[in-house]
Amino acid sequence: MRHEVKLKRALSATNFASFPETARRVVSNLPSELLADLTSRQIGIVLNALFSAHQQGQEVACRAISDVGAVWDS
């Protein structure tokens, strides 16, 4: 990977760095065009924003499932 050092630095500043599978999946959603233009600090901010959006989406899905009385084992 061309920007491996930059990504490593960015991930170390995220809220989810201790979860490697989550980190891999969040990074996979980062547009590659941004890697060249952003600093590692900026990439970390974007990664945290993506992760936060994912968490918010999960909360909405859990509430929707609970509203219909279903059981969801995540």
PyMOL commands that set and color helices and strands:
alter all, ss='L'
color gray80, all
select helices_A, chain A and resi 4-12+20-28+32-37+40-67
alter helices_A, ss='H'
color red, helices_A
deselect
rebuild
show_as cartoon
